[in-house]
Structures are given as structure tokens and as C-alpha cells.
Amino acid sequence: MRYFHGCYSVGDDKLWGVNRRKKGAANTLAALRSTRGARPDGAPIYVILDNLSAHKGETIRRWAKRSRVELCFTPTYASWANPT
């Protein structure tokens, strides 16, 4: 099994990401840092995440606050909201 950390920039119409063998906070933070690096101008970034506990750690939340990254979590058990 593989896990994909992907990012889509609406303004640039650009998609990029990385495949990982494991999920976890370290890989999530690496993906978020990569996303922040794509916008060096410091503009705020809004990231939509599922409710995986690895996405909600204190290290990630502190980094996001310092880096002007807003973490937006999908509602729990909301897969019904995805029509595909």
C-alpha cells in the first residue's frame, strides 16, 4: 500500500505530490513544508486534510501557525459528501 500526499494550487492550476510507503506525522510535515516552499512569498495557504491523527499533532499545528498555513479538516464520517 502507498500513501499519496498531493497538493493542488488553484491559482497556478498545478498539481504535485509524493508517494510514501508509510503514513505518519513526519511524512505529513514533510509534505506541508514542501507545500509552503512552493509559495515563498508568504501568502497564507489553506490545506484540506482528513481526520487522520497524524495530521493533528502538536508539532504540525505549531509549524502551521508559524508558517501561515491554515489546516482545514474534513468532517468525520463525511465520505458521503464526495459524490464520486
DOGURO-79445 format. One record per residue: residue in three letters; x, z, y of N, C-alpha, C, CB in turn. Coordinates in steps of 0.05 Angstrom, whole numbers, padded with zeros to 5 digits, always signed. Glycine has a CB too. Example, Ala and Ser with C-alpha at 12.3 -4.5 7.8 and 13.67 -1.06 7.14 Angstrom:
BEGIN
ALA+00264+00156-00114+00246+00156-00090+00264+00156-00066+00226+00181-00089/SER+00257+00142-00045+00273+00143-00021+00258+00157+00001+00282+00114-00012/
//
This chain:
BEGIN
MET+00017+00000-00023+00000+00000+00000+00018+00000+00025-00019+00024+00000/ARG+00009-00014+00045+00023-00015+00071+00004-00007+00093+00034-00044+00076/TYR+00016+00003+00115+00000+00011+00138+00010-00005+00162+00003+00042+00144/PHE-00009-00016+00177-00002-00033+00200-00007-00018+00226-00018-00059+00199/HIS+00013-00015+00242+00010-00005+00269+00010-00030+00287+00033+00016+00277/GLY-00013-00036+00298-00016-00060+00314-00024-00054+00342-00035-00079+00302/CYS-00017-00072+00360-00024-00069+00388-00032-00096+00399+00000-00058+00404/TYR-00054-00095+00415-00063-00119+00428-00064-00114+00458-00091-00128+00417/SER-00051-00130+00473-00052-00128+00502-00073-00147+00513-00024-00135+00515/VAL-00094-00136+00523-00116-00152+00533-00107-00170+00556-00139-00134+00543/GLY-00092-00158+00575-00083-00173+00598-00065-00196+00592-00070-00155+00618/ASP-00047-00192+00572-00028-00213+00564-00038-00230+00541-00002-00200+00556/ASP-00060-00223+00529-00071-00236+00505-00049-00239+00484-00082-00265+00512/LYS-00036-00216+00478-00013-00215+00460-00018-00194+00439+00013-00210+00476/LEU-00012-00201+00414-00014-00182+00391+00013-00179+00378-00035-00193+00371/TRP+00020-00154+00373+00045-00149+00358+00041-00123+00342+00069-00146+00377/GLY+00059-00119+00323+00057-00094+00307+00079-00093+00286+00030-00093+00293/VAL+00077-00073+00269+00097-00068+00249+00083-00057+00224+00119-00049+00259/ASN+00092-00065+00201+00082-00054+00175+00100-00031+00167+00082-00076+00153/ARG+00087-00010+00156+00102+00013+00147+00093+00019+00118+00096+00038+00165/ARG+00111+00032+00103+00105+00040+00076+00090+00066+00075+00130+00042+00060/LYS+00094+00083+00096+00081+00109+00096+00067+00113+00123+00102+00132+00092/LYS+00046+00129+00122+00033+00136+00147+00044+00164+00154+00002+00136+00145/GLY+00044+00170+00179+00053+00196+00188+00058+00197+00217+00078+00204+00173/ALA+00063+00221+00228+00066+00225+00256+00091+00211+00267+00068+00254+00263/ALA+00113+00211+00252+00137+00198+00262+00133+00168+00265+00161+00203+00242/ASN+00120+00155+00246+00115+00126+00249+00095+00120+00271+00104+00115+00222/THR+00075+00138+00274+00056+00134+00296+00070+00136+00323+00033+00155+00294/LEU+00087+00156+00326+00101+00160+00351+00120+00136+00357+00117+00186+00351/ALA+00133+00126+00336+00150+00103+00340+00134+00079+00350+00164+00096+00313/ALA+00110+00075+00338+00093+00053+00347+00083+00056+00376+00068+00050+00328/LEU+00077+00081+00383+00068+00086+00410+00091+00082+00430+00057+00115+00413/ARG+00115+00090+00423+00138+00085+00440+00143+00056+00444+00163+00099+00429/SER+00139+00040+00423+00143+00011+00425+00122-00001+00444+00140-00001+00397/THR+00098+00010+00442+00076+00000+00460+00083+00007+00489+00049+00013+00451/ARG+00092+00031+00493+00099+00039+00521+00122+00022+00531+00107+00069+00522/GLY+00141+00016+00514+00164-00001+00522+00156-00029+00530+00183-00002+00499/ALA+00133-00038+00520+00123-00065+00527+00112-00066+00555+00102-00074+00507/ARG+00107-00043+00567+00097-00041+00594+00115-00023+00610+00067-00031+00595/PRO+00139-00032+00617+00158-00016+00631+00150-00010+00660+00185-00029+00631/ASP+00129-00023+00670+00121-00018+00697+00107+00009+00701+00102-00040+00706/GLY+00102+00023+00679+00090+00050+00681+00060+00050+00684+00101+00064+00703/ALA+00047+00027+00682+00018+00026+00684+00006+00042+00660+00008-00004+00683/PRO-00017+00055+00665-00029+00070+00644-00036+00052+00620-00054+00085+00654/ILE-00034+00063+00597-00041+00048+00572-00062+00065+00557-00016+00044+00554/TYR-00082+00051+00547-00104+00064+00532-00101+00054+00503-00132+00057+00543/VAL-00098+00073+00485-00094+00067+00456-00117+00078+00440-00067+00080+00446/ILE-00129+00060+00425-00152+00068+00407-00140+00074+00380-00173+00045+00406/LEU-00147+00098+00370-00137+00108+00345-00159+00119+00328-00115+00130+00349/ASP-00156+00118+00301-00175+00131+00284-00168+00161+00284-00175+00119+00255/ASN-00183+00176+00269-00180+00205+00269-00160+00216+00249-00207+00218+00265/LEU-00141+00200+00241-00120+00210+00222-00106+00233+00235-00100+00187+00215/SER-00102+00254+00220-00089+00278+00232-00062+00273+00242-00088+00301+00210/ALA-00048+00253+00231-00021+00246+00241-00022+00235+00269-00008+00225+00223/HIS-00045+00226+00278-00047+00215+00306-00052+00237+00326-00070+00195+00307/LYS-00058+00261+00317-00067+00282+00335-00047+00305+00339-00093+00293+00326/GLY-00023+00302+00329-00004+00324+00330+00004+00330+00359+00021+00316+00315/GLU+00013+00355+00362+00021+00364+00389+00044+00348+00401+00029+00394+00388/THR+00063+00339+00384+00085+00323+00394+00075+00297+00406+00105+00317+00371/ILE+00056+00284+00392+00045+00259+00401+00029+00263+00427+00027+00246+00380/ARG+00013+00284+00428-00003+00289+00452+00014+00295+00476-00022+00313+00446/ARG+00036+00311+00473+00054+00316+00495+00068+00291+00504+00075+00337+00487/TRP+00077+00275+00486+00091+00250+00493+00071+00231+00508+00101+00235+00467/ALA+00047+00229+00498+00027+00212+00511+00021+00221+00540+00001+00212+00495/LYS+00019+00246+00544+00013+00256+00571+00036+00250+00590+00008+00287+00570/ARG+00061+00254+00581+00084+00248+00597+00087+00219+00603+00110+00259+00584/SER+00078+00202+00584+00083+00173+00585+00060+00157+00596+00090+00163+00558/ARG+00040+00171+00606+00016+00157+00617+00003+00140+00596+00023+00141+00642/VAL-00001+00151+00573-00015+00138+00551-00039+00154+00544+00004+00134+00526/GLU-00062+00143+00546-00087+00156+00540-00095+00150+00511-00110+00147+00560/LEU-00097+00171+00495-00105+00168+00467-00135+00170+00465-00092+00190+00449/CYS-00148+00149+00455-00177+00147+00453-00184+00146+00423-00188+00122+00468/PHE-00196+00167+00413-00201+00169+00384-00229+00159+00378-00199+00198+00374/THR-00231+00143+00356-00257+00133+00348-00273+00157+00336-00254+00110+00326/PRO-00300+00155+00338-00316+00177+00327-00312+00180+00297-00346+00172+00334/THR-00313+00204+00287-00311+00209+00258-00335+00196+00244-00310+00239+00252/TYR-00330+00184+00222-00351+00171+00205-00365+00149+00220-00371+00191+00194/ALA-00351+00134+00237-00364+00113+00253-00359+00085+00243-00355+00115+00282/SER-00351+00082+00218-00346+00056+00207-00371+00038+00209-00337+00057+00179/TRP-00394+00050+00209-00419+00035+00212-00420+00020+00238-00443+00054+00210/ALA-00405+00029+00258-00405+00016+00284-00390-00011+00284-00393+00034+00305/ASN-00374-00016+00264-00360-00041+00261-00377-00061+00246-00332-00037+00247/PRO-00387-00082+00258-00406-00100+00245-00394-00118+00224-00419-00117+00266/THR-00367-00119+00221-00355-00137+00202-00353-00125+00175-00328-00146+00210/
//
